[in-house]
Amino acid sequence: MYNVLEIFTVAFFGHRYLDNPFKAEELLEEQIRKLINEKEYVDFLVGRNGEFDQCVSSTVLRVRKNYRDDTHFEMIY
């Protein structure tokens, strides 16, 4: 029998400026860490048009590096 890899895709897109980027990163880190710990394979899709997208990108990369480095990260332009 073949094992089927269950891919869980998460999309973060936004162009807003953040009033409190540190609080946003804290909340994002909590959710991203939860996803990569619970899911077999996580595919993150992140835009690149504003402060929110930059915040998400840096948070995903940091969490991925520190907690689980086999996740996939895709920059969408």
MMTF fields as JSON, N, C-alpha, C and O atoms, coordinates in Angstrom:
{
  "mmtfVersion": "1.0.0",
  "mmtfProducer": "UNKNOWN",
  "numBonds": 307,
  "numAtoms": 308,
  "numGroups": 77,
  "numChains": 1,
  "numModels": 1,
  "chainsPerModel": [1],
  "groupsPerChain": [77],
  "chainIdList": ["A"],
  "bondAtomList": [4, 2, 8, 6, 12, 10, 16, 14, 20, 18, 24, 22, 28, 26, 32, 30, 36, 34, 40, 38, 44, 42, 48, 46, 52, 50, 56, 54, 60, 58, 64, 62, 68, 66, 72, 70, 76, 74, 80, 78, 84, 82, 88, 86, 92, 90, 96, 94, 100, 98, 104, 102, 108, 106, 112, 110, 116, 114, 120, 118, 124, 122, 128, 126, 132, 130, 136, 134, 140, 138, 144, 142, 148, 146, 152, 150, 156, 154, 160, 158, 164, 162, 168, 166, 172, 170, 176, 174, 180, 178, 184, 182, 188, 186, 192, 190, 196, 194, 200, 198, 204, 202, 208, 206, 212, 210, 216, 214, 220, 218, 224, 222, 228, 226, 232, 230, 236, 234, 240, 238, 244, 242, 248, 246, 252, 250, 256, 254, 260, 258, 264, 262, 268, 266, 272, 270, 276, 274, 280, 278, 284, 282, 288, 286, 292, 290, 296, 294, 300, 298, 304, 302],
  "bondOrderList": [1, 1, 1, 1, 1, 1, 1, 1, 1, 1, 1, 1, 1, 1, 1, 1, 1, 1, 1, 1, 1, 1, 1, 1, 1, 1, 1, 1, 1, 1, 1, 1, 1, 1, 1, 1, 1, 1, 1, 1, 1, 1, 1, 1, 1, 1, 1, 1, 1, 1, 1, 1, 1, 1, 1, 1, 1, 1, 1, 1, 1, 1, 1, 1, 1, 1, 1, 1, 1, 1, 1, 1, 1, 1, 1, 1],
  "groupList": [{"groupName": "MET", "atomNameList": ["N", "CA", "C", "O"], "elementList": ["N", "C", "C", "O"], "formalChargeList": [0, 0, 0, 0], "bondAtomList": [1, 0, 2, 1, 3, 2], "bondOrderList": [1, 1, 2], "singleLetterCode": "M", "chemCompType": "L-PEPTIDE LINKING"}, {"groupName": "TYR", "atomNameList": ["N", "CA", "C", "O"], "elementList": ["N", "C", "C", "O"], "formalChargeList": [0, 0, 0, 0], "bondAtomList": [1, 0, 2, 1, 3, 2], "bondOrderList": [1, 1, 2], "singleLetterCode": "Y", "chemCompType": "L-PEPTIDE LINKING"}, {"groupName": "ASN", "atomNameList": ["N", "CA", "C", "O"], "elementList": ["N", "C", "C", "O"], "formalChargeList": [0, 0, 0, 0], "bondAtomList": [1, 0, 2, 1, 3, 2], "bondOrderList": [1, 1, 2], "singleLetterCode": "N", "chemCompType": "L-PEPTIDE LINKING"}, {"groupName": "VAL", "atomNameList": ["N", "CA", "C", "O"], "elementList": ["N", "C", "C", "O"], "formalChargeList": [0, 0, 0, 0], "bondAtomList": [1, 0, 2, 1, 3, 2], "bondOrderList": [1, 1, 2], "singleLetterCode": "V", "chemCompType": "L-PEPTIDE LINKING"}, {"groupName": "LEU", "atomNameList": ["N", "CA", "C", "O"], "elementList": ["N", "C", "C", "O"], "formalChargeList": [0, 0, 0, 0], "bondAtomList": [1, 0, 2, 1, 3, 2], "bondOrderList": [1, 1, 2], "singleLetterCode": "L", "chemCompType": "L-PEPTIDE LINKING"}, {"groupName": "GLU", "atomNameList": ["N", "CA", "C", "O"], "elementList": ["N", "C", "C", "O"], "formalChargeList": [0, 0, 0, 0], "bondAtomList": [1, 0, 2, 1, 3, 2], "bondOrderList": [1, 1, 2], "singleLetterCode": "E", "chemCompType": "L-PEPTIDE LINKING"}, {"groupName": "ILE", "atomNameList": ["N", "CA", "C", "O"], "elementList": ["N", "C", "C", "O"], "formalChargeList": [0, 0, 0, 0], "bondAtomList": [1, 0, 2, 1, 3, 2], "bondOrderList": [1, 1, 2], "singleLetterCode": "I", "chemCompType": "L-PEPTIDE LINKING"}, {"groupName": "PHE", "atomNameList": ["N", "CA", "C", "O"], "elementList": ["N", "C", "C", "O"], "formalChargeList": [0, 0, 0, 0], "bondAtomList": [1, 0, 2, 1, 3, 2], "bondOrderList": [1, 1, 2], "singleLetterCode": "F", "chemCompType": "L-PEPTIDE LINKING"}, {"groupName": "THR", "atomNameList": ["N", "CA", "C", "O"], "elementList": ["N", "C", "C", "O"], "formalChargeList": [0, 0, 0, 0], "bondAtomList": [1, 0, 2, 1, 3, 2], "bondOrderList": [1, 1, 2], "singleLetterCode": "T", "chemCompType": "L-PEPTIDE LINKING"}, {"groupName": "ALA", "atomNameList": ["N", "CA", "C", "O"], "elementList": ["N", "C", "C", "O"], "formalChargeList": [0, 0, 0, 0], "bondAtomList": [1, 0, 2, 1, 3, 2], "bondOrderList": [1, 1, 2], "singleLetterCode": "A", "chemCompType": "L-PEPTIDE LINKING"}, {"groupName": "GLY", "atomNameList": ["N", "CA", "C", "O"], "elementList": ["N", "C", "C", "O"], "formalChargeList": [0, 0, 0, 0], "bondAtomList": [1, 0, 2, 1, 3, 2], "bondOrderList": [1, 1, 2], "singleLetterCode": "G", "chemCompType": "PEPTIDE LINKING"}, {"groupName": "HIS", "atomNameList": ["N", "CA", "C", "O"], "elementList": ["N", "C", "C", "O"], "formalChargeList": [0, 0, 0, 0], "bondAtomList": [1, 0, 2, 1, 3, 2], "bondOrderList": [1, 1, 2], "singleLetterCode": "H", "chemCompType": "L-PEPTIDE LINKING"}, {"groupName": "ARG", "atomNameList": ["N", "CA", "C", "O"], "elementList": ["N", "C", "C", "O"], "formalChargeList": [0, 0, 0, 0], "bondAtomList": [1, 0, 2, 1, 3, 2], "bondOrderList": [1, 1, 2], "singleLetterCode": "R", "chemCompType": "L-PEPTIDE LINKING"}, {"groupName": "ASP", "atomNameList": ["N", "CA", "C", "O"], "elementList": ["N", "C", "C", "O"], "formalChargeList": [0, 0, 0, 0], "bondAtomList": [1, 0, 2, 1, 3, 2], "bondOrderList": [1, 1, 2], "singleLetterCode": "D", "chemCompType": "L-PEPTIDE LINKING"}, {"groupName": "PRO", "atomNameList": ["N", "CA", "C", "O"], "elementList": ["N", "C", "C", "O"], "formalChargeList": [0, 0, 0, 0], "bondAtomList": [1, 0, 2, 1, 3, 2], "bondOrderList": [1, 1, 2], "singleLetterCode": "P", "chemCompType": "L-PEPTIDE LINKING"}, {"groupName": "LYS", "atomNameList": ["N", "CA", "C", "O"], "elementList": ["N", "C", "C", "O"], "formalChargeList": [0, 0, 0, 0], "bondAtomList": [1, 0, 2, 1, 3, 2], "bondOrderList": [1, 1, 2], "singleLetterCode": "K", "chemCompType": "L-PEPTIDE LINKING"}, {"groupName": "GLN", "atomNameList": ["N", "CA", "C", "O"], "elementList": ["N", "C", "C", "O"], "formalChargeList": [0, 0, 0, 0], "bondAtomList": [1, 0, 2, 1, 3, 2], "bondOrderList": [1, 1, 2], "singleLetterCode": "Q", "chemCompType": "L-PEPTIDE LINKING"}, {"groupName": "CYS", "atomNameList": ["N", "CA", "C", "O"], "elementList": ["N", "C", "C", "O"], "formalChargeList": [0, 0, 0, 0], "bondAtomList": [1, 0, 2, 1, 3, 2], "bondOrderList": [1, 1, 2], "singleLetterCode": "C", "chemCompType": "L-PEPTIDE LINKING"}, {"groupName": "SER", "atomNameList": ["N", "CA", "C", "O"], "elementList": ["N", "C", "C", "O"], "formalChargeList": [0, 0, 0, 0], "bondAtomList": [1, 0, 2, 1, 3, 2], "bondOrderList": [1, 1, 2], "singleLetterCode": "S", "chemCompType": "L-PEPTIDE LINKING"}],
  "groupTypeList": [0, 1, 2, 3, 4, 5, 6, 7, 8, 3, 9, 7, 7, 10, 11, 12, 1, 4, 13, 2, 14, 7, 15, 9, 5, 5, 4, 4, 5, 5, 16, 6, 12, 15, 4, 6, 2, 5, 15, 5, 1, 3, 13, 7, 4, 3, 10, 12, 2, 10, 5, 7, 13, 16, 17, 3, 18, 18, 8, 3, 4, 12, 3, 12, 15, 2, 1, 12, 13, 13, 8, 11, 7, 5, 0, 6, 1],
  "groupIdList": [1, 2, 3, 4, 5, 6, 7, 8, 9, 10, 11, 12, 13, 14, 15, 16, 17, 18, 19, 20, 21, 22, 23, 24, 25, 26, 27, 28, 29, 30, 31, 32, 33, 34, 35, 36, 37, 38, 39, 40, 41, 42, 43, 44, 45, 46, 47, 48, 49, 50, 51, 52, 53, 54, 55, 56, 57, 58, 59, 60, 61, 62, 63, 64, 65, 66, 67, 68, 69, 70, 71, 72, 73, 74, 75, 76, 77],
  "secStructList": [7, 7, 7, 7, 7, 7, 3, 3, 3, 3, 3, 3, 7, 7, 7, 7, 7, 7, 1, 7, 2, 2, 2, 2, 2, 2, 2, 2, 2, 2, 2, 2, 2, 2, 2, 2, 2, 2, 7, 1, 3, 3, 3, 3, 3, 3, 7, 7, 1, 1, 2, 2, 2, 2, 2, 2, 2, 2, 2, 2, 2, 2, 2, 2, 2, 2, 2, 7, 6, 6, 7, 3, 3, 3, 3, 7, 7],
  "xCoordList": [0.841, 0.0, 0.89, 1.986, 0.393, 1.097, 0.515, -0.699, 1.385, 0.921, 0.722, 1.602, -0.411, -0.697, -0.307, -0.74, 0.508, 0.935, -0.2, -0.677, -0.623, -1.699, -1.095, -0.443, -1.322, -0.781, -1.834, -2.969, -1.461, -2.338, -1.81, -0.676, -2.619, -2.189, -2.795, -3.995, -1.936, -2.357, -1.959, -0.811, -2.899, -2.619, -2.741, -3.736, -1.728, -1.715, -1.513, -0.449, -2.509, -2.386, -2.983, -4.078, -2.288, -2.809, -1.91, -0.723, -2.452, -1.664, -1.739, -1.296, -2.291, -2.488, -1.199, -0.281, -1.179, -0.118, -0.59, -1.775, 0.324, -0.035, 0.213, 1.262, -0.759, -0.587, 0.413, 1.187, 0.389, 1.272, 1.87, 1.364, 2.946, 3.512, 4.035, 4.025, 4.489, 4.997, 3.885, 4.089, 2.721, 1.574, 1.115, 0.759, 1.125, 0.74, 1.686, 1.236, 2.995, 3.972, 3.763, 3.881, 3.454, 3.209, 2.019, 2.092, 0.932, -0.26, -0.006, -0.433, 0.686, 1.02, 1.905, 1.676, 2.912, 3.83, 3.084, 3.35, 2.171, 1.374, 0.597, 0.599, -0.061, -0.862, 0.006, -0.326, 1.101, 1.988, 2.638, 2.73, 3.085, 3.679, 2.665, 3.003, 1.439, 0.381, 0.17, 0.056, 0.117, -0.078, 1.05, 0.794, 2.294, 3.394, 3.574, 4.166, 3.068, 3.124, 1.996, 2.158, 0.86, -0.31, -0.419, -0.997, 0.127, -0.049, 1.211, 2.33, 1.001, 2.112, 2.971, 4.199, 2.337, 3.039, 2.242, 1.053, 2.888, 2.205, 2.829, 4.047, 1.981, 2.398, 1.907, 0.703, 2.836, 2.48, 2.571, 3.596, 1.494, 1.464, 1.356, 0.444, 2.291, 2.339, 2.538, 3.378, 1.763, 1.905, 3.13, 3.923, 3.267, 4.434, 4.067, 4.697, 3.037, 2.56, 2.104, 0.953, 2.968, 2.593, 3.208, 3.875, 2.964, 3.556, 3.076, 3.851, 1.793, 1.28, 2.004, 2.419, 2.16, 2.843, 4.286, 4.766, 4.972, 6.348, 6.412, 7.32, 5.451, 5.377, 5.164, 5.823, 4.242, 3.969, 5.187, 5.554, 5.816, 6.985, 8.082, 8.609, 8.42, 9.492, 9.096, 9.935, 7.834, 7.376, 7.391, 7.842, 6.904, 6.914, 8.346, 8.628, 9.242, 10.634, 11.273, 11.984, 11.021, 11.596, 11.051, 11.816, 9.735, 9.122, 9.576, 9.897, 9.598, 10.031, 11.458, 11.746, 12.335, 13.734, 13.873, 14.666, 13.107, 13.252, 12.496, 12.881, 11.423, 10.576, 10.494, 10.491, 10.428, 10.291, 10.673, 9.985, 11.77, 12.345, 11.972, 12.643, 10.92, 10.523, 9.236, 8.625, 8.825, 7.646, 8.038, 9.213, 7.065, 7.301, 6.822, 5.737, 7.619, 7.279, 7.335, 8.371, 6.249, 6.15, 5.826, 4.831, 6.653, 6.377, 5.541, 5.951, 4.392, 3.531, 3.655, 3.476, 3.952, 4.133, 2.933, 2.893],
  "yCoordList": [-1.181, 0.0, 1.251, 1.261, 2.274, 3.542, 4.484, 4.539, 5.219, 6.265, 7.539, 7.94, 8.168, 9.415, 10.566, 10.636, 11.454, 12.613, 13.624, 14.083, 13.961, 14.941, 16.334, 16.688, 17.113, 18.469, 19.441, 19.45, 20.239, 21.254, 22.609, 22.973, 23.349, 24.627, 25.781, 25.812, 26.728, 27.918, 29.133, 29.241, 30.045, 31.25, 32.488, 32.673, 33.321, 34.608, 35.694, 35.771, 36.525, 37.626, 38.878, 38.833, 39.958, 41.21, 42.355, 42.157, 43.527, 44.694, 45.799, 46.925, 45.465, 46.48, 46.772, 45.955, 47.964, 48.312, 47.945, 48.057, 47.514, 47.014, 48.077, 48.72, 48.253, 49.185, 48.641, 49.393, 47.322, 46.684, 45.415, 44.319, 45.549, 44.378, 43.321, 42.133, 43.732, 42.756, 41.858, 40.658, 42.428, 41.634, 40.712, 39.559, 41.218, 40.392, 39.209, 38.086, 39.444, 38.354, 37.33, 36.127, 37.8, 36.894, 35.977, 34.768, 36.556, 35.765, 34.829, 33.674, 35.33, 34.497, 33.327, 32.198, 33.591, 32.532, 31.411, 30.232, 31.777, 30.786, 29.886, 28.664, 30.494, 29.729, 28.895, 27.748, 29.465, 28.751, 27.567, 26.48, 27.771, 26.674, 25.547, 24.37, 25.912, 24.915, 24.118, 22.893, 24.802, 24.118, 23.149, 22.009, 23.586, 22.703, 21.543, 20.523, 21.692, 20.571, 19.573, 18.388, 20.036, 19.174, 18.524, 17.445, 19.167, 18.691, 17.986, 18.345, 16.985, 16.214, 17.063, 16.989, 17.859, 18.686, 19.971, 19.93, 21.099, 22.383, 23.194, 23.368, 23.681, 24.508, 25.928, 26.184, 26.858, 28.239, 29.088, 29.098, 29.797, 30.74, 32.143, 32.432, 33.008, 34.345, 35.364, 35.181, 36.431, 37.506, 38.349, 38.053, 39.406, 40.27, 41.714, 42.356, 42.2, 43.529, 44.281, 44.712, 44.438, 45.217, 44.691, 43.657, 45.428, 45.123, 43.778, 43.038, 43.472, 42.195, 41.031, 40.091, 41.085, 40.009, 39.858, 38.737, 40.964, 40.9, 40.296, 39.525, 40.65, 40.114, 38.604, 37.861, 38.156, 36.726, 35.994, 34.945, 36.529, 35.874, 35.646, 34.539, 36.676, 36.537, 35.593, 34.855, 35.614, 34.73, 33.27, 32.402, 32.991, 31.614, 31.094, 29.975, 31.896, 31.462, 31.196, 30.206, 32.076, 31.906, 30.651, 29.862, 30.47, 29.307, 28.031, 27.039, 28.066, 26.895, 26.497, 25.318, 27.471, 27.201, 26.668, 25.76, 27.23, 26.888, 25.642, 25.004, 25.28, 24.197, 22.984, 21.846, 23.226, 22.094, 22.541, 23.359, 22.002, 22.526, 21.724, 21.845, 20.907, 20.159, 20.71, 20.061, 21.905, 22.528, 23.242, 23.536, 23.517, 24.164, 25.599, 25.867, 26.518, 27.933, 28.488, 28.402, 29.049, 29.551, 31.042, 31.453, 31.836, 33.269, 33.461, 33.028, 34.092, 34.39, 35.873, 36.706, 36.207, 37.606, 38.093, 39.25],
  "zCoordList": [0.0, 0.0, 0.0, 0.561, -0.632, -0.677, 0.355, 0.551, 1.009, 1.914, 1.112, 0.351, 1.276, 0.592, 1.511, 2.662, 0.988, 1.753, 1.798, 0.76, 2.986, 3.149, 3.231, 4.214, 2.188, 2.127, 2.647, 2.172, 3.6, 4.173, 3.706, 4.017, 2.968, 2.415, 3.198, 3.468, 3.556, 4.29, 3.461, 3.029, 3.238, 2.459, 3.337, 4.039, 3.289, 3.985, 2.94, 2.326, 2.733, 1.788, 2.421, 2.982, 2.334, 2.87, 2.473, 2.212, 2.426, 2.039, 3.092, 2.865, 4.213, 5.249, 6.012, 6.084, 6.572, 7.493, 8.892, 9.204, 9.716, 11.041, 12.102, 12.119, 12.981, 14.102, 15.109, 15.701, 15.296, 16.272, 15.657, 15.901, 14.859, 14.187, 15.155, 14.831, 16.33, 17.3, 17.823, 18.012, 18.055, 18.491, 17.364, 17.607, 16.14, 14.992, 14.842, 14.618, 14.964, 14.875, 15.978, 15.745, 17.169, 18.293, 18.002, 18.222, 17.51, 17.183, 16.001, 16.013, 14.989, 13.831, 14.227, 13.793, 15.048, 15.461, 16.182, 15.951, 17.037, 17.763, 16.793, 16.937, 15.816, 14.861, 13.913, 13.612, 13.45, 12.533, 13.231, 12.66, 14.455, 15.228, 15.427, 15.308, 15.726, 15.904, 14.616, 14.657, 13.484, 12.197, 11.881, 11.493, 12.04, 11.659, 12.625, 12.272, 13.835, 14.775, 14.564, 14.854, 14.065, 13.906, 12.529, 12.396, 11.517, 10.145, 9.651, 10.017, 8.819, 8.27, 7.334, 7.38, 6.497, 5.518, 5.346, 5.029, 5.551, 5.456, 4.327, 4.267, 3.442, 2.325, 2.601, 2.573, 2.87, 3.181, 1.921, 1.239, 1.62, 0.506, 1.093, 1.867, 0.721, 1.298, 0.188, -0.693, 0.235, -0.737, -0.454, 0.44, -1.236, -1.06, -1.399, -2.24, -0.724, -1.064, 0.178, 0.253, 1.125, 2.294, 3.572, 3.596, 4.617, 5.912, 6.474, 7.08, 6.266, 6.761, 6.098, 6.776, 4.776, 4.055, 4.535, 4.707, 4.749, 5.244, 6.641, 6.953, 7.47, 8.832, 8.799, 9.526, 7.952, 7.829, 7.303, 7.832, 6.272, 5.682, 6.714, 6.83, 7.452, 8.433, 9.563, 10.08, 9.945, 11.025, 10.58, 11.328, 9.373, 8.866, 8.784, 9.213, 8.237, 8.11, 9.471, 9.644, 10.43, 11.77, 12.455, 13.01, 12.417, 13.062, 12.372, 13.026, 11.07, 10.298, 10.675, 10.88, 10.763, 11.112, 12.541, 12.794, 13.465, 14.877, 15.313, 16.293, 14.602, 15.088, 14.171, 14.639, 12.878, 11.965, 10.566, 9.955, 10.065, 8.827, 7.587, 6.562, 7.647, 6.455, 5.841, 4.993, 6.267, 5.677, 4.399, 4.18, 3.562, 2.279, 2.359, 2.875, 1.857, 1.902, 0.492, -0.168, 0.028, -1.347, -1.319, -0.724, -1.953, -2.082, -3.341, -4.418, -3.23, -4.357, -4.666, -3.777, -5.89, -6.282, -7.038, -7.456]
}
